[in-house]
Amino acid sequence: MNTLKEKVSNGKMIKIIGAHNGLSAKLAESTGFDAIWASGLEISASHAVPDANILTMTDNLEAARDINKAVSIPVICDCDCDSGYGDINNVAHMIREYESIGVSGVCIEDKPFPKLNSFLGEKQKLENIELFAEKIKVAQETKVNQDFLVIARIEAFIAGQGLEEVLKRAEAYEKAGADALLIHSKKKDASEIYEFCNFYNGDLPIVIVPTTYPDIDLNTLNQLGIRMVIYANHGIRSSVDAMKKTFSNILKNGNTMEVENSISPMAEIFELQGTKNLRTSSAQKQNV
């Protein structure tokens, strides 16, 4: 089986979806996505806490381990690897820990620790370019598996900076050894993404997260030369909406009759759990 790094290198568009636990990852795999984004936002939301480095690395590492164990497709960890949990020593420790659980890579963003979710507030702070480039270098020096991806996430557009700053950071992170660049934007259209792709002269694969510009399609992404697209939060958002409707309906009607046809049957849940693989002991068989 080709590694995620090999799949990216062969020019194929990699379609990635966010997950927050083993079940959501398994559903993503079953629908045909190429890889899983162990989403910091989704994992934080599943704990009902803000996406602001509230959860510890141990919390996120456990979530990522559960996700990776549940699927056979590659897993990339956002889950608050984000700014690397601190300085270069924290980055080195983070790389060792995430690599040890068998995931395919991590994404580190160029904001100081602790960070705030990119869609919150207007004055996001950026990490010093040289300091963040050093984090990338340390991450590459620390990893053992050369197929383990270190993705540099550039937040300059998010911080209100222009194209010049984004390109400057892209060049610095590429020189530092990043395996790919995630260009993030929260505009309602993809104009900043178009702008970057038109002026970027480097060789790294480009990754985007089209949360706020949902109309961009895969054909357009291919034409722009983008190699990975991450639908980073749609799993948790759709599940919240579905659960709220179901819960409200049950209270309104005093029974579950109306919702039974719109929710998964128990048989499907048992199948997702792998219940058919449970073994029966000899003693249990004799008592039947």
C-alpha positions as a Markdown table, in Angstrom:
| # | Residue | x | y | z |
|---|---|---|---|---|
| 1 | Met | 0.0 | 0.0 | 0.0 |
| 2 | Asn | 1.3 | 3.4 | -0.9 |
| 3 | Thr | 2.0 | 5.8 | 1.9 |
| 4 | Leu | 0.3 | 9.1 | 2.1 |
| 5 | Lys | 3.5 | 10.8 | 1.1 |
| 6 | Glu | 3.7 | 8.7 | -2.0 |
| 7 | Lys | 0.1 | 9.4 | -2.9 |
| 8 | Val | 0.7 | 13.1 | -2.7 |
| 9 | Ser | 3.8 | 12.8 | -4.8 |
| 10 | Asn | 2.1 | 11.0 | -7.6 |
| 11 | Gly | -0.1 | 14.0 | -8.2 |
| 12 | Lys | -3.4 | 12.5 | -7.0 |
| 13 | Met | -5.9 | 14.8 | -5.3 |
| 14 | Ile | -6.2 | 13.6 | -1.7 |
| 15 | Lys | -9.6 | 14.0 | -0.2 |
| 16 | Ile | -9.6 | 14.2 | 3.6 |
| 17 | Ile | -12.4 | 14.5 | 6.2 |
| 18 | Gly | -12.3 | 15.6 | 9.8 |
| 19 | Ala | -13.0 | 13.1 | 12.6 |
| 20 | His | -13.0 | 13.3 | 16.4 |
| 21 | Asn | -13.2 | 9.6 | 17.5 |
| 22 | Gly | -13.0 | 6.1 | 16.1 |
| 23 | Leu | -16.6 | 5.9 | 15.0 |
| 24 | Ser | -16.5 | 9.1 | 13.0 |
| 25 | Ala | -13.2 | 8.0 | 11.4 |
| 26 | Lys | -14.7 | 4.6 | 10.5 |
| 27 | Leu | -17.7 | 6.3 | 8.8 |
| 28 | Ala | -15.4 | 8.5 | 6.8 |
| 29 | Glu | -13.4 | 5.5 | 5.6 |
| 30 | Ser | -16.5 | 3.6 | 4.7 |
| 31 | Thr | -17.8 | 6.5 | 2.5 |
| 32 | Gly | -14.5 | 6.6 | 0.5 |
| 33 | Phe | -12.3 | 9.4 | 1.8 |
| 34 | Asp | -8.6 | 9.0 | 1.2 |
| 35 | Ala | -7.4 | 10.0 | 4.7 |
| 36 | Ile | -8.6 | 11.3 | 8.1 |
| 37 | Trp | -7.9 | 14.7 | 9.7 |
| 38 | Ala | -7.8 | 14.1 | 13.4 |
| 39 | Ser | -9.4 | 17.5 | 14.0 |
| 40 | Gly | -8.4 | 19.7 | 16.9 |
| 41 | Leu | -11.7 | 21.6 | 16.6 |
| 42 | Glu | -13.8 | 18.4 | 16.5 |
| 43 | Ile | -11.9 | 16.7 | 19.3 |
| 44 | Ser | -12.3 | 19.9 | 21.5 |
| 45 | Ala | -15.9 | 20.2 | 20.6 |
| 46 | Ser | -16.5 | 16.5 | 21.5 |
| 47 | His | -15.2 | 17.4 | 25.0 |
| 48 | Ala | -17.4 | 20.6 | 25.0 |
| 49 | Val | -14.4 | 22.8 | 25.5 |
| 50 | Pro | -13.0 | 25.6 | 23.2 |
| 51 | Asp | -10.5 | 25.0 | 20.5 |
| 52 | Ala | -7.8 | 27.0 | 22.3 |
| 53 | Asn | -5.2 | 24.4 | 23.6 |
| 54 | Ile | -7.5 | 23.6 | 26.6 |
| 55 | Leu | -7.0 | 19.9 | 26.1 |
| 56 | Thr | -3.6 | 18.5 | 26.8 |
| 57 | Met | -1.4 | 16.7 | 24.3 |
| 58 | Thr | -2.2 | 13.5 | 26.2 |
| 59 | Asp | -5.9 | 14.1 | 25.5 |
| 60 | Asn | -5.4 | 14.7 | 21.8 |
| 61 | Leu | -2.9 | 11.8 | 21.5 |
| 62 | Glu | -5.4 | 9.4 | 22.9 |
| 63 | Ala | -8.1 | 10.7 | 20.5 |
| 64 | Ala | -5.7 | 10.3 | 17.6 |
| 65 | Arg | -4.7 | 6.8 | 18.7 |
| 66 | Asp | -8.4 | 5.8 | 18.8 |
| 67 | Ile | -8.9 | 7.2 | 15.3 |
| 68 | Asn | -5.9 | 5.5 | 13.8 |
| 69 | Lys | -6.8 | 2.2 | 15.3 |
| 70 | Ala | -10.3 | 2.3 | 13.9 |
| 71 | Val | -9.2 | 2.8 | 10.2 |
| 72 | Ser | -6.8 | 1.5 | 7.6 |
| 73 | Ile | -6.5 | 4.8 | 5.7 |
| 74 | Pro | -3.9 | 7.4 | 6.6 |
| 75 | Val | -4.5 | 9.8 | 9.6 |
| 76 | Ile | -3.0 | 13.3 | 9.8 |
| 77 | Cys | -3.1 | 14.9 | 13.2 |
| 78 | Asp | -4.2 | 18.5 | 13.6 |
| 79 | Cys | -5.5 | 17.8 | 17.0 |
| 80 | Asp | -3.7 | 20.8 | 18.6 |
| 81 | Cys | -0.3 | 19.8 | 17.3 |
| 82 | Asp | -1.0 | 23.2 | 16.0 |
| 83 | Ser | 1.9 | 25.4 | 17.3 |
| 84 | Gly | 3.7 | 22.3 | 18.6 |
| 85 | Tyr | 2.6 | 22.7 | 22.2 |
| 86 | Gly | 5.4 | 25.2 | 22.9 |
| 87 | Asp | 9.1 | 25.6 | 21.9 |
| 88 | Ile | 11.3 | 23.4 | 19.8 |
| 89 | Asn | 11.8 | 20.9 | 22.7 |
| 90 | Asn | 8.0 | 20.5 | 22.9 |
| 91 | Val | 7.9 | 20.1 | 19.1 |
| 92 | Ala | 10.5 | 17.3 | 19.2 |
| 93 | His | 8.6 | 15.5 | 22.0 |
| 94 | Met | 5.3 | 15.9 | 20.1 |
| 95 | Ile | 6.8 | 14.4 | 16.9 |
| 96 | Arg | 8.1 | 11.4 | 18.8 |
| 97 | Glu | 4.8 | 10.8 | 20.5 |
| 98 | Tyr | 2.6 | 11.1 | 17.4 |
| 99 | Glu | 4.9 | 9.1 | 15.3 |
| 100 | Ser | 4.9 | 6.3 | 17.9 |
| 101 | Ile | 1.1 | 5.8 | 17.5 |
| 102 | Gly | 1.5 | 5.1 | 13.8 |
| 103 | Val | -0.2 | 8.2 | 12.2 |
| 104 | Ser | 0.9 | 9.4 | 8.8 |
| 105 | Gly | 1.8 | 13.0 | 9.8 |
| 106 | Val | 1.1 | 16.1 | 11.7 |
| 107 | Cys | 0.2 | 19.7 | 10.9 |
| 108 | Ile | 1.9 | 22.5 | 12.8 |
| 109 | Glu | 0.6 | 26.1 | 12.4 |
| 110 | Asp | 2.7 | 29.3 | 12.7 |
| 111 | Lys | 0.9 | 30.8 | 15.7 |
| 112 | Pro | 2.4 | 31.1 | 19.2 |
| 113 | Phe | 1.3 | 28.7 | 21.9 |
| 114 | Pro | -1.4 | 28.7 | 23.3 |
| 115 | Lys | -3.3 | 29.4 | 20.1 |
| 116 | Leu | -7.0 | 30.4 | 19.3 |
| 117 | Asn | -9.1 | 28.7 | 16.6 |
| 118 | Ser | -8.5 | 30.5 | 13.3 |
| 119 | Phe | -12.2 | 31.5 | 13.0 |
| 120 | Leu | -12.3 | 33.3 | 16.3 |
| 121 | Gly | -11.4 | 36.9 | 16.7 |
| 122 | Glu | -9.8 | 39.4 | 14.3 |
| 123 | Lys | -6.3 | 39.9 | 15.7 |
| 124 | Gln | -4.7 | 36.5 | 15.5 |
| 125 | Lys | -1.0 | 36.5 | 16.4 |
| 126 | Leu | 1.7 | 34.9 | 14.2 |
| 127 | Glu | 4.8 | 33.1 | 15.3 |
| 128 | Asn | 8.1 | 34.7 | 14.3 |
| 129 | Ile | 9.1 | 33.2 | 10.9 |
| 130 | Glu | 12.6 | 32.2 | 12.0 |
| 131 | Leu | 11.4 | 30.5 | 15.2 |
| 132 | Phe | 8.7 | 28.6 | 13.3 |
| 133 | Ala | 11.1 | 27.5 | 10.6 |
| 134 | Glu | 13.3 | 26.2 | 13.4 |
| 135 | Lys | 10.3 | 24.1 | 14.7 |
| 136 | Ile | 10.0 | 22.6 | 11.2 |
| 137 | Lys | 13.7 | 21.7 | 11.1 |
| 138 | Val | 13.5 | 20.1 | 14.5 |
| 139 | Ala | 10.4 | 18.2 | 13.5 |
| 140 | Gln | 12.2 | 16.8 | 10.5 |
| 141 | Glu | 15.3 | 16.0 | 12.5 |
| 142 | Thr | 13.3 | 14.2 | 15.1 |
| 143 | Lys | 11.1 | 11.9 | 13.0 |
| 144 | Val | 12.3 | 8.4 | 12.3 |
| 145 | Asn | 10.0 | 7.4 | 9.5 |
| 146 | Gln | 10.8 | 9.6 | 6.4 |
| 147 | Asp | 7.3 | 9.0 | 5.1 |
| 148 | Phe | 5.9 | 10.8 | 8.2 |
| 149 | Leu | 4.6 | 14.1 | 6.9 |
| 150 | Val | 5.3 | 17.5 | 8.6 |
| 151 | Ile | 2.8 | 20.0 | 7.2 |
| 152 | Ala | 3.4 | 23.7 | 7.8 |
| 153 | Arg | 0.2 | 25.6 | 8.2 |
| 154 | Ile | 0.4 | 29.3 | 7.2 |
| 155 | Glu | -2.0 | 31.6 | 9.1 |
| 156 | Ala | -0.9 | 34.9 | 7.7 |
| 157 | Phe | -4.2 | 35.4 | 5.7 |
| 158 | Ile | -6.1 | 34.6 | 8.9 |
| 159 | Ala | -4.1 | 37.3 | 10.7 |
| 160 | Gly | -5.0 | 39.9 | 8.1 |
| 161 | Gln | -1.6 | 39.8 | 6.4 |
| 162 | Gly | -1.3 | 40.1 | 2.7 |
| 163 | Leu | 0.1 | 37.8 | 0.0 |
| 164 | Glu | 3.7 | 39.1 | 0.4 |
| 165 | Glu | 3.8 | 37.8 | 4.0 |
| 166 | Val | 2.2 | 34.4 | 3.0 |
| 167 | Leu | 4.8 | 33.9 | 0.2 |
| 168 | Lys | 7.6 | 34.9 | 2.5 |
| 169 | Arg | 6.6 | 32.3 | 5.1 |
| 170 | Ala | 6.0 | 29.7 | 2.4 |
| 171 | Glu | 9.6 | 30.1 | 1.1 |
| 172 | Ala | 11.0 | 30.0 | 4.6 |
| 173 | Tyr | 9.1 | 26.9 | 5.6 |
| 174 | Glu | 10.0 | 25.1 | 2.4 |
| 175 | Lys | 13.7 | 25.8 | 3.0 |
| 176 | Ala | 13.3 | 24.5 | 6.6 |
| 177 | Gly | 12.1 | 21.2 | 5.2 |
| 178 | Ala | 8.3 | 21.2 | 5.4 |
| 179 | Asp | 6.7 | 18.4 | 3.4 |
| 180 | Ala | 3.6 | 20.4 | 2.5 |
| 181 | Leu | 2.1 | 23.8 | 3.0 |
| 182 | Leu | -1.5 | 24.3 | 4.3 |
| 183 | Ile | -2.7 | 27.8 | 3.2 |
| 184 | His | -5.6 | 28.9 | 5.4 |
| 185 | Ser | -8.2 | 31.5 | 4.6 |
| 186 | Lys | -11.4 | 32.6 | 6.3 |
| 187 | Lys | -12.7 | 34.7 | 3.4 |
| 188 | Lys | -16.1 | 33.9 | 2.0 |
| 189 | Asp | -14.6 | 33.2 | -1.3 |
| 190 | Ala | -11.4 | 31.5 | -2.5 |
| 191 | Ser | -9.7 | 34.6 | -3.8 |
| 192 | Glu | -6.8 | 34.3 | -1.4 |
| 193 | Ile | -6.2 | 30.7 | -2.4 |
| 194 | Tyr | -6.3 | 31.6 | -6.1 |
| 195 | Glu | -3.9 | 34.5 | -5.4 |
| 196 | Phe | -1.4 | 32.3 | -3.5 |
| 197 | Cys | -1.5 | 29.5 | -6.1 |
| 198 | Asn | -0.9 | 32.0 | -8.9 |
| 199 | Phe | 2.2 | 33.5 | -7.3 |
| 200 | Tyr | 3.8 | 30.5 | -5.4 |
| 201 | Asn | 6.9 | 29.3 | -7.2 |
| 202 | Gly | 7.9 | 26.6 | -4.8 |
| 203 | Asp | 7.7 | 22.8 | -5.2 |
| 204 | Leu | 5.7 | 21.7 | -2.1 |
| 205 | Pro | 2.2 | 20.2 | -2.3 |
| 206 | Ile | -0.5 | 22.7 | -1.3 |
| 207 | Val | -3.2 | 21.9 | 1.2 |
| 208 | Ile | -6.5 | 23.8 | 1.8 |
| 209 | Val | -9.4 | 23.8 | 4.2 |
| 210 | Pro | -12.4 | 25.2 | 2.4 |
| 211 | Thr | -14.6 | 25.8 | 5.5 |
| 212 | Thr | -15.7 | 29.4 | 4.6 |
| 213 | Tyr | -15.6 | 29.1 | 0.8 |
| 214 | Pro | -17.6 | 25.8 | 0.3 |
| 215 | Asp | -18.4 | 26.3 | -3.4 |
| 216 | Ile | -14.8 | 25.5 | -4.6 |
| 217 | Asp | -14.9 | 22.1 | -6.3 |
| 218 | Leu | -12.4 | 19.3 | -7.0 |
| 219 | Asn | -11.9 | 20.2 | -10.7 |
| 220 | Thr | -11.0 | 23.7 | -9.7 |
| 221 | Leu | -8.6 | 22.5 | -7.1 |
| 222 | Asn | -6.9 | 20.2 | -9.6 |
| 223 | Gln | -6.5 | 23.1 | -12.0 |
| 224 | Leu | -4.9 | 25.2 | -9.2 |
| 225 | Gly | -2.4 | 22.3 | -8.5 |
| 226 | Ile | -3.7 | 21.8 | -5.0 |
| 227 | Arg | -2.9 | 18.3 | -3.7 |
| 228 | Met | -4.9 | 17.9 | -0.5 |
| 229 | Val | -8.3 | 19.2 | 0.5 |
| 230 | Ile | -9.5 | 18.9 | 4.1 |
| 231 | Tyr | -13.2 | 19.1 | 5.0 |
| 232 | Ala | -12.1 | 19.7 | 8.6 |
| 233 | Asn | -15.3 | 20.0 | 10.7 |
| 234 | His | -18.3 | 18.8 | 8.7 |
| 235 | Gly | -18.6 | 15.5 | 10.7 |
| 236 | Ile | -19.1 | 17.2 | 14.1 |
| 237 | Arg | -21.4 | 19.9 | 12.6 |
| 238 | Ser | -23.6 | 17.4 | 10.9 |
| 239 | Ser | -23.8 | 15.1 | 14.0 |
| 240 | Val | -24.7 | 18.1 | 16.2 |
| 241 | Asp | -27.6 | 19.0 | 13.9 |
| 242 | Ala | -28.9 | 15.5 | 13.6 |
| 243 | Met | -28.8 | 14.8 | 17.4 |
| 244 | Lys | -30.5 | 18.1 | 18.3 |
| 245 | Lys | -33.4 | 17.2 | 15.9 |
| 246 | Thr | -33.7 | 13.7 | 17.3 |
| 247 | Phe | -33.6 | 14.8 | 20.9 |
| 248 | Ser | -36.2 | 17.5 | 20.4 |
| 249 | Asn | -38.5 | 15.2 | 18.5 |
| 250 | Ile | -38.4 | 12.6 | 21.3 |
| 251 | Leu | -39.3 | 15.3 | 23.9 |
| 252 | Lys | -42.0 | 16.8 | 21.7 |
| 253 | Asn | -43.8 | 13.5 | 21.0 |
| 254 | Gly | -43.1 | 11.6 | 24.2 |
| 255 | Asn | -41.9 | 8.6 | 22.2 |
| 256 | Thr | -39.4 | 7.6 | 19.5 |
| 257 | Met | -41.8 | 6.6 | 16.8 |
| 258 | Glu | -41.2 | 9.5 | 14.5 |
| 259 | Val | -37.4 | 9.3 | 14.7 |
| 260 | Glu | -37.0 | 5.5 | 14.2 |
| 261 | Asn | -37.0 | 5.7 | 10.4 |
| 262 | Ser | -34.5 | 8.6 | 10.3 |
| 263 | Ile | -31.8 | 7.1 | 12.6 |
| 264 | Ser | -29.5 | 4.2 | 12.1 |
| 265 | Pro | -30.8 | 0.8 | 13.1 |
| 266 | Met | -29.1 | -1.0 | 16.0 |
| 267 | Ala | -27.8 | -3.5 | 13.5 |
| 268 | Glu | -25.7 | -0.9 | 11.8 |
| 269 | Ile | -24.2 | 0.3 | 15.2 |
| 270 | Phe | -23.3 | -3.3 | 16.0 |
| 271 | Glu | -21.6 | -3.7 | 12.7 |
| 272 | Leu | -19.6 | -0.5 | 13.1 |
| 273 | Gln | -18.5 | -1.8 | 16.6 |
| 274 | Gly | -17.3 | -5.0 | 15.0 |
| 275 | Thr | -19.7 | -7.0 | 17.2 |
| 276 | Lys | -19.7 | -9.9 | 14.8 |
| 277 | Asn | -16.0 | -10.5 | 15.6 |
| 278 | Leu | -16.7 | -11.1 | 19.3 |
| 279 | Arg | -15.7 | -14.6 | 20.3 |
| 280 | Thr | -17.8 | -16.9 | 22.5 |
| 281 | Ser | -15.8 | -18.8 | 25.1 |
| 282 | Ser | -16.1 | -22.6 | 25.4 |
| 283 | Ala | -17.7 | -22.3 | 28.8 |
| 284 | Gln | -20.4 | -20.0 | 27.4 |
| 285 | Lys | -21.1 | -22.4 | 24.5 |
| 286 | Gln | -21.6 | -25.3 | 27.0 |
| 287 | Asn | -24.1 | -23.3 | 29.0 |
| 288 | Val | -26.3 | -22.5 | 26.0 |
